[in-house]
Amino acid sequence: MKYPRPQSPNMQNYRPQLTSAMSFGHRLSGVALSLLAFGLAAWLVAGAAGPVAFDYAQAAMHSIAGRMILVLASWAVFYHLCNGIRHLIWDSVHAFELRNIYAGGWAVVVTSLVLTCALWAWVLI
Amino acid sequence: MTEPRITPYSAARGLGAAGHAASHWWVQRVSAIALVPLILWLGWALAGGSATDHEALTLWLEAPINLILMILLLIAAFHHAALGLQAIAEDYIHSRARFAVIACIQLACVAGGATGIVATLLIALKA
């Protein structure tokens, strides 16, 4: 009984807009954070292996590529955190009018960028 | 965890067991709520220099409160990751590979979480 059926998500049917871009961003940052969780586990394994292995892990994180990954990862954390709270508010059946969905969306974008900048200002200064 | 339930409708449609979707949705939200304070704690600790070298890392995780929070974070993060990645696989993979991919996601997340917890305990208890 297999016949062609429309399969979600039908991304190509939609004009790009803040809401769909943020929804995709939530999934993209979620995948990135899943990888970061494995990175955290690997970092802890290096710590358990001893000072020499941990120094290697710390050196990798302090390299140019390591720092760039950490900056992007911190943005992914803050974005997924803020947008996750936005989703939880929706789940409680609040702020689910189009106007509030856009207001909350921009608030998440701005807040996540401000928090990322604030974090690195705190770390580096 | 409730037993898989085949409703007449899902059996007729050939879609298999029903009854897990609500549990998946709920646990995803509960783990998300748990991760809000836990990720803020980790970010605060790491940005504040709690683990800049091996000695600092050991001192940090030796404290029972930090040991407990790190283990809770690993459980919540890998559980949440498994649920989220599974939802993505369900949405974007339409071939039979979907089930293999979901099984790999679940196995990898359990392995990652278990490895992280054991490593944390070794750091905390070995010193």
gemmi code that builds the backbone of each chain (N, CA, C; Angstrom):
import gemmi

chains = {
    "A": [
        ("MET", (0.829, -1.203, 0.000), (0.000, 0.000, 0.000), (0.867, 1.259, 0.000)),
        ("LYS", (1.974, 1.164, -0.772), (2.852, 2.320, -0.797), (2.551, 3.165, -2.031)),
        ("TYR", (2.219, 4.389, -1.832), (1.988, 5.319, -2.933), (2.583, 6.656, -2.551)),
        ("PRO", (2.912, 7.485, -3.556), (3.604, 8.736, -3.231), (2.732, 9.627, -2.355)),
        ("ARG", (3.323, 10.085, -1.295), (2.604, 10.980, -0.394), (3.479, 12.200, -0.136)),
        ("PRO", (2.859, 13.330, 0.140), (3.695, 14.492, 0.504), (4.442, 14.201, 1.781)),
        ("GLN", (5.742, 14.552, 1.794), (6.545, 14.283, 2.971), (7.027, 15.597, 3.572)),
        ("SER", (6.855, 15.739, 4.865), (7.322, 16.956, 5.513), (8.805, 16.840, 5.766)),
        ("PRO", (9.567, 17.921, 5.901), (9.103, 19.282, 5.691), (9.233, 19.708, 4.228)),
        ("ASN", (8.228, 20.419, 3.739), (8.250, 20.871, 2.343), (8.895, 22.251, 2.280)),
        ("MET", (10.232, 22.223, 2.511), (10.970, 23.487, 2.680), (10.863, 24.387, 1.453)),
        ("GLN", (10.848, 23.750, 0.251), (10.935, 24.531, -0.979), (9.676, 25.355, -1.230)),
        ("ASN", (8.607, 25.079, -0.472), (7.357, 25.801, -0.683), (7.330, 27.147, 0.022)),
        ("TYR", (8.342, 27.388, 0.864), (8.269, 28.569, 1.718), (9.242, 29.660, 1.299)),
        ("ARG", (8.775, 30.899, 1.355), (9.631, 32.057, 1.198), (10.465, 32.158, 2.475)),
        ("PRO", (11.776, 32.470, 2.338), (12.582, 32.589, 3.558), (12.021, 33.674, 4.471)),
        ("GLN", (11.938, 33.370, 5.756), (11.421, 34.338, 6.714), (12.083, 34.069, 8.054)),
        ("LEU", (11.990, 35.043, 8.962), (12.658, 34.935, 10.261), (12.278, 33.641, 10.978)),
        ("THR", (10.979, 33.329, 10.964), (10.498, 32.179, 11.733), (11.087, 30.864, 11.229)),
        ("SER", (11.101, 30.671, 9.906), (11.631, 29.411, 9.376), (13.148, 29.358, 9.516)),
        ("ALA", (13.813, 30.526, 9.313), (15.273, 30.561, 9.469), (15.659, 30.230, 10.911)),
        ("MET", (14.887, 30.735, 11.874), (15.201, 30.469, 13.287), (14.906, 29.025, 13.662)),
        ("SER", (13.871, 28.470, 13.048), (13.555, 27.064, 13.302), (14.701, 26.184, 12.803)),
        ("PHE", (15.182, 26.501, 11.594), (16.327, 25.753, 11.048), (17.562, 25.985, 11.909)),
        ("GLY", (17.739, 27.232, 12.355), (18.881, 27.549, 13.222), (18.841, 26.769, 14.527)),
        ("HIS", (17.639, 26.526, 15.044), (17.507, 25.766, 16.287), (17.996, 24.337, 16.082)),
        ("ARG", (17.646, 23.760, 14.930), (18.072, 22.394, 14.647), (19.563, 22.337, 14.362)),
        ("LEU", (20.047, 23.322, 13.591), (21.475, 23.360, 13.250), (22.310, 23.515, 14.523)),
        ("SER", (21.906, 24.461, 15.387), (22.655, 24.645, 16.642), (22.508, 23.410, 17.523)),
        ("GLY", (21.374, 22.743, 17.448), (21.181, 21.516, 18.226), (22.141, 20.423, 17.799)),
        ("VAL", (22.325, 20.278, 16.468), (23.285, 19.288, 15.967), (24.699, 19.666, 16.406)),
        ("ALA", (25.023, 20.971, 16.296), (26.357, 21.438, 16.704), (26.586, 21.168, 18.186)),
        ("LEU", (25.555, 21.404, 19.007), (25.695, 21.195, 20.448), (25.788, 19.713, 20.791)),
        ("SER", (25.165, 18.846, 19.976), (25.326, 17.407, 20.179), (26.791, 17.025, 19.989)),
        ("LEU", (27.408, 17.583, 18.938), (28.832, 17.337, 18.716), (29.652, 17.901, 19.874)),
        ("LEU", (29.236, 19.076, 20.373), (29.933, 19.699, 21.500), (29.853, 18.811, 22.744)),
        ("ALA", (28.732, 18.110, 22.929), (28.596, 17.197, 24.067), (29.653, 16.090, 23.980)),
        ("PHE", (29.880, 15.588, 22.753), (30.939, 14.578, 22.577), (32.310, 15.208, 22.818)),
        ("GLY", (32.451, 16.476, 22.440), (33.692, 17.199, 22.714), (33.924, 17.334, 24.214)),
        ("LEU", (32.853, 17.619, 24.955), (32.950, 17.730, 26.418), (33.381, 16.395, 27.022)),
        ("ALA", (32.782, 15.301, 26.526), (33.143, 13.969, 27.025), (34.620, 13.680, 26.721)),
        ("ALA", (35.066, 14.041, 25.503), (36.468, 13.806, 25.121), (37.407, 14.636, 25.997)),
        ("TRP", (37.006, 15.871, 26.285), (37.797, 16.762, 27.147), (37.922, 16.162, 28.550)),
        ("LEU", (36.829, 15.580, 29.063), (36.858, 14.941, 30.381), (37.736, 13.689, 30.363)),
        ("VAL", (37.708, 12.950, 29.241), (38.569, 11.767, 29.107), (40.032, 12.191, 29.149)),
        ("ALA", (40.343, 13.302, 28.463), (41.715, 13.822, 28.503), (42.094, 14.188, 29.932)),
        ("GLY", (41.149, 14.767, 30.668), (41.396, 15.112, 32.069), (41.639, 13.874, 32.915)),
        ("ALA", (40.868, 12.813, 32.640), (41.021, 11.573, 33.405), (42.327, 10.872, 33.051)),
        ("ALA", (42.813, 11.086, 31.816), (44.039, 10.420, 31.364), (45.275, 11.016, 32.033)),
        ("GLY", (45.179, 12.263, 32.508), (46.304, 12.844, 33.233), (46.698, 14.216, 32.724)),
        ("PRO", (47.664, 14.848, 33.424), (48.047, 16.228, 33.100), (48.561, 16.401, 31.671)),
        ("VAL", (49.330, 15.419, 31.153), (49.915, 15.569, 29.813), (48.812, 15.612, 28.754)),
        ("ALA", (47.884, 14.641, 28.835), (46.777, 14.594, 27.871), (45.906, 15.835, 27.998)),
        ("PHE", (45.691, 16.287, 29.240), (44.840, 17.457, 29.439), (45.492, 18.716, 28.867)),
        ("ASP", (46.837, 18.811, 28.996), (47.553, 19.947, 28.399), (47.357, 19.974, 26.886)),
        ("TYR", (47.379, 18.785, 26.247), (47.133, 18.710, 24.803), (45.733, 19.227, 24.468)),
        ("ALA", (44.757, 18.796, 25.264), (43.367, 19.227, 25.025), (43.246, 20.741, 25.179)),
        ("GLN", (43.884, 21.287, 26.233), (43.826, 22.728, 26.460), (44.518, 23.485, 25.327)),
        ("ALA", (45.666, 22.935, 24.862), (46.393, 23.578, 23.762), (45.546, 23.584, 22.494)),
        ("ALA", (44.832, 22.486, 22.243), (43.963, 22.412, 21.058), (42.874, 23.480, 21.145)),
        ("MET", (42.337, 23.687, 22.354), (41.278, 24.676, 22.526), (41.804, 26.103, 22.404)),
        ("HIS", (43.093, 26.288, 22.696), (43.666, 27.634, 22.615), (44.246, 27.946, 21.239)),
        ("SER", (44.239, 26.968, 20.319), (44.690, 27.249, 18.954), (43.669, 28.139, 18.256)),
        ("ILE", (44.074, 28.685, 17.102), (43.168, 29.575, 16.353), (41.861, 28.846, 16.019)),
        ("ALA", (42.004, 27.637, 15.453), (40.812, 26.868, 15.078), (39.978, 26.542, 16.321)),
        ("GLY", (40.656, 26.186, 17.413), (39.959, 25.860, 18.659), (39.165, 27.036, 19.184)),
        ("ARG", (39.801, 28.222, 19.146), (39.110, 29.421, 19.626), (37.894, 29.745, 18.750)),
        ("MET", (38.062, 29.608, 17.415), (36.932, 29.893, 16.524), (35.768, 28.940, 16.806)),
        ("ILE", (36.116, 27.659, 17.019), (35.066, 26.675, 17.321), (34.377, 27.025, 18.645)),
        ("LEU", (35.185, 27.447, 19.644), (34.598, 27.782, 20.952), (33.682, 28.997, 20.868)),
        ("VAL", (34.079, 30.005, 20.047), (33.227, 31.190, 19.896), (31.895, 30.795, 19.242)),
        ("LEU", (31.971, 30.015, 18.141), (30.747, 29.567, 17.467), (29.916, 28.675, 18.392)),
        ("ALA", (30.613, 27.814, 19.150), (29.906, 26.906, 20.061), (29.175, 27.702, 21.143)),
        ("SER", (29.819, 28.772, 21.643), (29.170, 29.563, 22.691), (27.933, 30.265, 22.126)),
        ("TRP", (28.019, 30.715, 20.873), (26.840, 31.319, 20.250), (25.737, 30.271, 20.086)),
        ("ALA", (26.130, 29.058, 19.670), (25.151, 27.977, 19.532), (24.479, 27.686, 20.869)),
        ("VAL", (25.272, 27.690, 21.959), (24.707, 27.464, 23.298), (23.668, 28.535, 23.611)),
        ("PHE", (24.068, 29.808, 23.447), (23.161, 30.896, 23.831), (21.933, 30.950, 22.922)),
        ("TYR", (22.137, 30.708, 21.623), (21.000, 30.724, 20.700), (20.009, 29.613, 21.042)),
        ("HIS", (20.540, 28.396, 21.212), (19.673, 27.243, 21.484), (18.995, 27.402, 22.848)),
        ("LEU", (19.728, 27.988, 23.802), (19.182, 28.242, 25.145), (18.032, 29.240, 25.078)),
        ("CYS", (18.285, 30.407, 24.441), (17.253, 31.453, 24.363), (16.062, 30.984, 23.539)),
        ("ASN", (16.345, 30.361, 22.378), (15.246, 29.921, 21.523), (14.502, 28.740, 22.153)),
        ("GLY", (15.238, 27.926, 22.939), (14.600, 26.824, 23.654), (13.607, 27.351, 24.681)),
        ("ILE", (13.999, 28.427, 25.378), (13.082, 29.048, 26.344), (11.872, 29.615, 25.608)),
        ("ARG", (12.105, 30.190, 24.399), (10.992, 30.695, 23.574), (10.023, 29.555, 23.233)),
        ("HIS", (10.603, 28.390, 22.902), (9.767, 27.223, 22.602), (8.979, 26.768, 23.826)),
        ("LEU", (9.640, 26.777, 25.003), (8.948, 26.354, 26.233), (7.801, 27.302, 26.559)),
        ("ILE", (7.996, 28.604, 26.286), (6.909, 29.576, 26.502), (5.740, 29.255, 25.565)),
        ("TRP", (6.064, 28.934, 24.297), (4.998, 28.543, 23.356), (4.268, 27.298, 23.854)),
        ("ASP", (5.066, 26.321, 24.393), (4.463, 25.068, 24.871), (3.466, 25.322, 25.985)),
        ("SER", (3.693, 26.414, 26.752), (2.755, 26.752, 27.820), (1.613, 27.623, 27.287)),
        ("VAL", (1.484, 27.675, 25.947), (0.421, 28.421, 25.258), (0.447, 29.903, 25.624)),
        ("HIS", (1.662, 30.481, 25.531), (1.804, 31.926, 25.689), (2.565, 32.477, 24.489)),
        ("ALA", (2.358, 33.755, 24.208), (3.097, 34.496, 23.185), (3.060, 33.792, 21.824)),
        ("PHE", (1.930, 33.177, 21.508), (1.847, 32.416, 20.258), (1.022, 33.153, 19.205)),
        ("GLU", (0.995, 34.511, 19.309), (0.388, 35.291, 18.241), (1.529, 35.720, 17.320)),
        ("LEU", (1.217, 35.923, 16.039), (2.267, 36.194, 15.048), (3.163, 37.348, 15.488)),
        ("ARG", (2.543, 38.406, 16.025), (3.286, 39.582, 16.465), (4.327, 39.206, 17.534)),
        ("ASN", (3.905, 38.403, 18.525), (4.804, 38.002, 19.605), (5.843, 36.995, 19.139)),
        ("ILE", (5.473, 36.178, 18.137), (6.429, 35.213, 17.601), (7.602, 35.955, 16.953)),
        ("TYR", (7.307, 37.040, 16.237), (8.380, 37.828, 15.617), (9.149, 38.630, 16.659)),
        ("ALA", (8.428, 39.226, 17.624), (9.109, 40.001, 18.670), (10.058, 39.097, 19.452)),
        ("GLY", (9.576, 37.919, 19.834), (10.407, 36.972, 20.567), (11.581, 36.490, 19.727)),
        ("GLY", (11.329, 36.306, 18.424), (12.391, 35.852, 17.525), (13.549, 36.830, 17.466)),
        ("TRP", (13.221, 38.115, 17.270), (14.289, 39.123, 17.233), (14.961, 39.238, 18.588)),
        ("ALA", (14.169, 39.116, 19.669), (14.751, 39.178, 21.015), (15.779, 38.057, 21.204)),
        ("VAL", (15.463, 36.866, 20.689), (16.386, 35.733, 20.816), (17.677, 35.995, 20.036)),
        ("VAL", (17.539, 36.495, 18.796), (18.723, 36.756, 17.972), (19.638, 37.764, 18.654)),
        ("VAL", (19.036, 38.880, 19.098), (19.837, 39.948, 19.718), (20.438, 39.469, 21.047)),
        ("THR", (19.608, 38.825, 21.901), (20.087, 38.380, 23.211), (21.229, 37.375, 23.073)),
        ("SER", (21.099, 36.428, 22.123), (22.149, 35.417, 21.980), (23.463, 36.060, 21.536)),
        ("LEU", (23.385, 37.064, 20.652), (24.610, 37.746, 20.206), (25.219, 38.573, 21.338)),
        ("VAL", (24.362, 39.262, 22.105), (24.861, 40.082, 23.223), (25.529, 39.190, 24.267)),
        ("LEU", (24.894, 38.058, 24.600), (25.458, 37.156, 25.611), (26.781, 36.567, 25.139)),
        ("THR", (26.875, 36.232, 23.823), (28.126, 35.693, 23.283), (29.243, 36.724, 23.408)),
        ("CYS", (28.952, 37.976, 23.022), (29.949, 39.051, 23.130), (30.325, 39.278, 24.592)),
        ("ALA", (29.329, 39.271, 25.483), (29.589, 39.516, 26.901), (30.478, 38.420, 27.484)),
        ("LEU", (30.197, 37.169, 27.097), (30.992, 36.044, 27.606), (32.460, 36.199, 27.230)),
        ("TRP", (32.702, 36.510, 25.946), (34.095, 36.573, 25.491), (34.785, 37.835, 25.976)),
        ("ALA", (34.004, 38.907, 26.192), (34.585, 40.099, 26.813), (35.045, 39.762, 28.224)),
        ("TRP", (34.238, 38.978, 28.956), (34.558, 38.573, 30.327), (35.785, 37.653, 30.345)),
        ("VAL", (35.851, 36.724, 29.379), (36.953, 35.757, 29.346), (38.273, 36.441, 28.979)),
        ("LEU", (38.222, 37.331, 27.999), (39.466, 37.856, 27.422), (39.970, 39.098, 28.139)),
        ("ILE", (39.106, 39.814, 28.863), (39.552, 41.055, 29.511), (39.957, 40.759, 30.964)),
    ],
    "B": [
        ("MET", (8.237, 4.021, 31.299), (8.015, 3.853, 29.834), (6.793, 2.966, 29.625)),
        ("THR", (5.816, 3.462, 28.886), (4.621, 2.662, 28.618), (4.921, 1.614, 27.555)),
        ("GLU", (4.157, 0.532, 27.583), (4.311, -0.522, 26.568), (3.863, 0.020, 25.209)),
        ("PRO", (4.545, -0.412, 24.119), (4.075, -0.007, 22.782), (2.621, -0.427, 22.598)),
        ("ARG", (1.835, 0.461, 22.026), (0.405, 0.208, 21.885), (0.069, 0.330, 20.403)),
        ("ILE", (-0.450, -0.754, 19.824), (-0.863, -0.704, 18.428), (-2.340, -0.346, 18.402)),
        ("THR", (-2.648, 0.871, 18.002), (-4.058, 1.235, 17.872), (-4.572, 0.665, 16.553)),
        ("PRO", (-5.881, 0.449, 16.452), (-6.433, -0.046, 15.174), (-6.046, 0.861, 14.014)),
        ("TYR", (-6.019, 2.163, 14.274), (-5.687, 3.118, 13.211), (-4.229, 2.958, 12.766)),
        ("SER", (-3.281, 2.895, 13.737), (-1.879, 2.792, 13.356), (-1.583, 1.438, 12.722)),
        ("ALA", (-2.299, 0.372, 13.161), (-2.115, -0.940, 12.540), (-2.587, -0.916, 11.086)),
        ("ALA", (-3.750, -0.267, 10.850), (-4.307, -0.192, 9.494), (-3.399, 0.617, 8.578)),
        ("ARG", (-2.773, 1.642, 9.110), (-1.899, 2.489, 8.302), (-0.505, 1.881, 8.160)),
        ("GLY", (-0.213, 0.825, 8.910), (1.095, 0.202, 8.838), (2.183, 1.050, 9.464)),
        ("LEU", (1.815, 1.891, 10.410), (2.775, 2.809, 11.005), (3.346, 2.290, 12.316)),
        ("GLY", (2.898, 1.097, 12.762), (3.487, 0.510, 13.950), (2.941, 1.069, 15.238)),
        ("ALA", (3.779, 0.958, 16.272), (3.326, 1.256, 17.619), (3.025, 2.738, 17.801)),
        ("ALA", (1.982, 2.984, 18.571), (1.695, 4.347, 18.983), (1.920, 4.436, 20.482)),
        ("GLY", (2.067, 5.614, 20.997), (2.148, 5.793, 22.430), (3.477, 6.313, 22.913)),
        ("HIS", (4.499, 6.358, 22.035), (5.797, 6.861, 22.462), (5.990, 8.348, 22.166)),
        ("ALA", (5.187, 8.867, 21.239), (5.413, 10.243, 20.798), (5.247, 11.223, 21.957)),
        ("ALA", (4.195, 11.027, 22.767), (3.958, 11.958, 23.874), (5.095, 11.890, 24.882)),
        ("SER", (5.601, 10.681, 25.143), (6.713, 10.510, 26.074), (7.967, 11.197, 25.547)),
        ("HIS", (8.246, 11.033, 24.247), (9.398, 11.681, 23.620), (9.304, 13.198, 23.787)),
        ("TRP", (8.135, 13.738, 23.477), (7.891, 15.186, 23.569), (8.120, 15.667, 24.988)),
        ("TRP", (7.564, 14.944, 25.951), (7.626, 15.358, 27.349), (9.063, 15.303, 27.882)),
        ("VAL", (9.762, 14.187, 27.633), (11.131, 14.038, 28.151), (12.053, 15.067, 27.510)),
        ("GLN", (11.802, 15.406, 26.239), (12.600, 16.440, 25.569), (12.443, 17.772, 26.311)),
        ("ARG", (11.229, 18.102, 26.749), (10.991, 19.354, 27.478), (11.622, 19.315, 28.875)),
        ("VAL", (11.462, 18.175, 29.563), (12.004, 18.070, 30.929), (13.530, 18.181, 30.889)),
        ("SER", (14.171, 17.493, 29.933), (15.635, 17.577, 29.843), (16.056, 18.994, 29.444)),
        ("ALA", (15.234, 19.673, 28.637), (15.547, 21.060, 28.254), (15.525, 21.967, 29.480)),
        ("ILE", (14.512, 21.793, 30.326), (14.404, 22.619, 31.539), (15.595, 22.348, 32.458)),
        ("ALA", (15.983, 21.076, 32.580), (17.136, 20.725, 33.423), (18.410, 21.379, 32.897)),
        ("LEU", (18.531, 21.457, 31.563), (19.771, 21.957, 30.960), (19.929, 23.472, 31.104)),
        ("VAL", (18.838, 24.192, 31.338), (18.963, 25.659, 31.465), (19.928, 26.034, 32.601)),
        ("PRO", (19.669, 25.615, 33.854), (20.642, 25.964, 34.902), (21.976, 25.247, 34.726)),
        ("LEU", (21.954, 23.995, 34.230), (23.195, 23.215, 34.156), (24.185, 23.818, 33.159)),
        ("ILE", (23.699, 24.273, 32.001), (24.618, 24.818, 30.998), (25.134, 26.184, 31.455)),
        ("LEU", (24.268, 26.943, 32.173), (24.724, 28.230, 32.715), (25.811, 28.000, 33.768)),
        ("TRP", (25.644, 26.953, 34.601), (26.657, 26.608, 35.607), (27.979, 26.252, 34.921)),
        ("LEU", (27.923, 25.404, 33.869), (29.154, 24.980, 33.185), (29.843, 26.159, 32.517)),
        ("GLY", (29.058, 26.980, 31.820), (29.634, 28.145, 31.151), (30.275, 29.098, 32.152)),
        ("TRP", (29.581, 29.331, 33.259), (30.079, 30.196, 34.320), (31.403, 29.656, 34.859)),
        ("ALA", (31.452, 28.345, 35.127), (32.646, 27.730, 35.712), (33.825, 27.780, 34.734)),
        ("LEU", (33.580, 27.383, 33.473), (34.679, 27.308, 32.507), (35.183, 28.700, 32.140)),
        ("ALA", (34.252, 29.640, 31.917), (34.676, 31.000, 31.569), (35.374, 31.660, 32.749)),
        ("GLY", (35.015, 31.240, 33.970), (35.627, 31.799, 35.170), (36.974, 31.184, 35.502)),
        ("GLY", (37.433, 30.214, 34.710), (38.765, 29.647, 34.898), (38.832, 28.508, 35.900)),
        ("SER", (37.712, 27.747, 36.046), (37.707, 26.629, 36.992), (38.543, 25.444, 36.529)),
        ("ALA", (38.855, 25.395, 35.217), (39.557, 24.215, 34.701), (40.618, 24.615, 33.683)),
        ("THR", (41.438, 25.599, 34.058), (42.445, 26.074, 33.110), (43.605, 25.090, 32.972)),
        ("ASP", (43.922, 24.368, 34.058), (44.939, 23.311, 33.962), (44.448, 22.081, 34.735)),
        ("HIS", (45.265, 21.023, 34.706), (44.817, 19.750, 35.275), (44.572, 19.847, 36.774)),
        ("GLU", (45.415, 20.646, 37.451), (45.262, 20.791, 38.898), (43.931, 21.481, 39.233)),
        ("ALA", (43.637, 22.545, 38.483), (42.386, 23.273, 38.701), (41.183, 22.379, 38.380)),
        ("LEU", (41.293, 21.600, 37.288), (40.208, 20.688, 36.901), (39.916, 19.697, 38.020)),
        ("THR", (40.983, 19.117, 38.591), (40.830, 18.132, 39.659), (40.193, 18.755, 40.900)),
        ("LEU", (40.704, 19.927, 41.277), (40.145, 20.620, 42.444), (38.659, 20.927, 42.249)),
        ("TRP", (38.340, 21.349, 40.999), (36.961, 21.737, 40.671), (36.018, 20.535, 40.788)),
        ("LEU", (36.401, 19.397, 40.163), (35.498, 18.239, 40.138), (35.552, 17.424, 41.425)),
        ("GLU", (36.562, 17.678, 42.276), (36.609, 17.013, 43.586), (35.471, 17.467, 44.485)),
        ("ALA", (35.056, 18.726, 44.311), (33.952, 19.249, 45.128), (32.678, 18.491, 44.756)),
        ("PRO", (32.008, 17.867, 45.747), (30.837, 17.031, 45.439), (29.772, 17.755, 44.612)),
        ("ILE", (29.546, 19.035, 44.897), (28.492, 19.749, 44.172), (28.822, 19.817, 42.678)),
        ("ASN", (30.120, 20.077, 42.358), (30.515, 20.151, 40.947), (30.476, 18.784, 40.277)),
        ("LEU", (30.884, 17.738, 41.053), (30.836, 16.364, 40.524), (29.404, 15.982, 40.165)),
        ("ILE", (28.488, 16.276, 41.078), (27.076, 15.930, 40.847), (26.527, 16.718, 39.651)),
        ("LEU", (26.798, 18.028, 39.614), (26.252, 18.849, 38.527), (26.814, 18.414, 37.171)),
        ("MET", (28.121, 18.042, 37.122), (28.706, 17.598, 35.850), (28.043, 16.311, 35.372)),
        ("ILE", (27.804, 15.376, 36.299), (27.167, 14.108, 35.914), (25.719, 14.354, 35.466)),
        ("LEU", (24.997, 15.214, 36.195), (23.623, 15.544, 35.792), (23.614, 16.207, 34.414)),
        ("LEU", (24.603, 17.096, 34.185), (24.693, 17.764, 32.883), (24.906, 16.756, 31.767)),
        ("LEU", (25.828, 15.804, 31.991), (26.116, 14.801, 30.952), (24.874, 13.960, 30.658)),
        ("ILE", (24.142, 13.564, 31.706), (22.927, 12.759, 31.500), (21.900, 13.570, 30.699)),
        ("ALA", (21.621, 14.795, 31.163), (20.597, 15.620, 30.518), (21.000, 15.977, 29.090)),
        ("ALA", (22.285, 16.337, 28.881), (22.733, 16.778, 27.559), (22.671, 15.644, 26.544)),
        ("PHE", (23.189, 14.468, 26.908), (23.190, 13.357, 25.935), (21.787, 12.810, 25.710)),
        ("HIS", (20.941, 12.827, 26.738), (19.553, 12.388, 26.562), (18.821, 13.351, 25.616)),
        ("HIS", (19.002, 14.662, 25.882), (18.359, 15.697, 25.061), (18.874, 15.633, 23.620)),
        ("ALA", (20.191, 15.416, 23.470), (20.787, 15.313, 22.130), (20.203, 14.124, 21.366)),
        ("ALA", (20.066, 12.986, 22.044), (19.538, 11.789, 21.380), (18.114, 12.042, 20.888)),
        ("LEU", (17.286, 12.678, 21.745), (15.893, 12.936, 21.366), (15.816, 13.921, 20.200)),
        ("GLY", (16.648, 14.978, 20.256), (16.618, 15.988, 19.207), (17.124, 15.444, 17.878)),
        ("LEU", (18.250, 14.710, 17.929), (18.809, 14.150, 16.691), (17.843, 13.137, 16.088)),
        ("GLN", (17.151, 12.376, 16.950), (16.174, 11.404, 16.446), (15.040, 12.121, 15.709)),
        ("ALA", (14.576, 13.234, 16.263), (13.493, 13.985, 15.617), (13.929, 14.492, 14.242)),
        ("ILE", (15.206, 14.918, 14.149), (15.718, 15.394, 12.860), (15.790, 14.240, 11.864)),
        ("ALA", (16.292, 13.091, 12.331), (16.388, 11.916, 11.451), (14.997, 11.503, 10.964)),
        ("GLU", (14.004, 11.557, 11.850), (12.639, 11.176, 11.471), (12.075, 12.119, 10.413)),
        ("ASP", (12.461, 13.394, 10.474), (11.916, 14.380, 9.542), (12.595, 14.344, 8.176)),
        ("TYR", (13.909, 14.082, 8.158), (14.651, 14.280, 6.908), (15.049, 12.994, 6.204)),
        ("ILE", (15.044, 11.865, 6.916), (15.446, 10.609, 6.277), (14.186, 9.802, 5.988)),
        ("HIS", (13.891, 9.608, 4.707), (12.653, 8.925, 4.341), (12.886, 7.486, 3.915)),
        ("SER", (14.172, 7.093, 3.769), (14.462, 5.727, 3.339), (14.519, 4.804, 4.560)),
        ("ARG", (14.775, 3.526, 4.309), (14.857, 2.554, 5.401), (16.069, 2.815, 6.293)),
        ("ALA", (17.022, 3.618, 5.783), (18.214, 3.927, 6.582), (17.856, 4.664, 7.859)),
        ("ARG", (16.641, 5.233, 7.884), (16.220, 6.008, 9.049), (16.395, 5.222, 10.354)),
        ("PHE", (15.991, 3.954, 10.332), (16.013, 3.176, 11.572), (17.446, 2.888, 12.012)),
        ("ALA", (18.319, 2.620, 11.031), (19.727, 2.388, 11.356), (20.350, 3.661, 11.922)),
        ("VAL", (20.017, 4.795, 11.312), (20.574, 6.074, 11.775), (20.100, 6.370, 13.205)),
        ("ILE", (18.801, 6.154, 13.468), (18.270, 6.415, 14.811), (18.938, 5.497, 15.839)),
        ("ALA", (19.137, 4.219, 15.450), (19.811, 3.288, 16.380), (21.230, 3.762, 16.665)),
        ("CYS", (21.944, 4.235, 15.616), (23.318, 4.732, 15.800), (23.325, 5.967, 16.706)),
        ("ILE", (22.351, 6.873, 16.508), (22.254, 8.074, 17.342), (22.104, 7.676, 18.805)),
        ("GLN", (21.193, 6.740, 19.070), (20.929, 6.348, 20.453), (22.142, 5.656, 21.071)),
        ("LEU", (22.777, 4.764, 20.300), (23.958, 4.062, 20.820), (25.091, 5.042, 21.100)),
        ("ALA", (25.319, 5.965, 20.161), (26.422, 6.921, 20.309), (26.190, 7.826, 21.518)),
        ("CYS", (24.938, 8.256, 21.722), (24.664, 9.161, 22.839), (24.793, 8.446, 24.183)),
        ("VAL", (24.358, 7.201, 24.261), (24.536, 6.440, 25.510), (26.031, 6.239, 25.769)),
        ("ALA", (26.778, 5.895, 24.704), (28.224, 5.675, 24.856), (28.916, 6.970, 25.274)),
        ("GLY", (28.561, 8.077, 24.636), (29.170, 9.373, 24.969), (28.884, 9.777, 26.410)),
        ("GLY", (27.636, 9.600, 26.821), (27.258, 9.963, 28.187), (27.973, 9.088, 29.211)),
        ("ALA", (28.004, 7.774, 28.973), (28.660, 6.850, 29.907), (30.154, 7.156, 30.002)),
        ("THR", (30.782, 7.415, 28.851), (32.216, 7.732, 28.834), (32.500, 9.011, 29.621)),
        ("GLY", (31.673, 10.023, 29.394), (31.857, 11.295, 30.095), (31.692, 11.151, 31.594)),
        ("ILE", (30.704, 10.361, 32.020), (30.454, 10.175, 33.457), (31.620, 9.430, 34.112)),
        ("VAL", (32.101, 8.361, 33.457), (33.220, 7.595, 34.021), (34.466, 8.472, 34.102)),
        ("ALA", (34.726, 9.265, 33.048), (35.896, 10.145, 33.053), (35.793, 11.164, 34.187)),
        ("THR", (34.579, 11.715, 34.382), (34.364, 12.683, 35.471), (34.647, 12.051, 36.832)),
        ("LEU", (34.137, 10.828, 37.026), (34.358, 10.127, 38.305), (35.837, 9.836, 38.510)),
        ("LEU", (36.541, 9.449, 37.437), (37.973, 9.156, 37.551), (38.742, 10.408, 37.975)),
        ("ILE", (38.402, 11.555, 37.356), (39.075, 12.812, 37.715), (38.816, 13.130, 39.191)),
        ("ALA", (37.558, 12.968, 39.607), (37.170, 13.375, 40.959), (37.725, 12.441, 42.039)),
        ("LEU", (37.796, 11.151, 41.734), (38.107, 10.166, 42.784), (39.561, 9.705, 42.766)),
        ("LYS", (40.263, 9.927, 41.642), (41.629, 9.405, 41.507), (42.618, 10.233, 42.318)),
        ("ALA", (42.331, 11.507, 42.447), (43.310, 12.439, 43.023), (43.628, 12.129, 44.494)),
    ],
}
model = gemmi.Model(1)
for chain_id, residues in chains.items():
    chain = gemmi.Chain(chain_id)
    for i, (resn, *xyz) in enumerate(residues, 1):
        res = gemmi.Residue()
        res.name, res.seqid = resn, gemmi.SeqId(i, " ")
        for name, pos in zip(("N", "CA", "C"), xyz):
            atom = gemmi.Atom()
            atom.name, atom.element = name, gemmi.Element(name[0])
            atom.pos, atom.b_iso = gemmi.Position(*pos), 0.0
            res.add_atom(atom)
        chain.add_residue(res)
    model.add_chain(chain)
structure = gemmi.Structure()
structure.add_model(model)
structure.setup_entities()
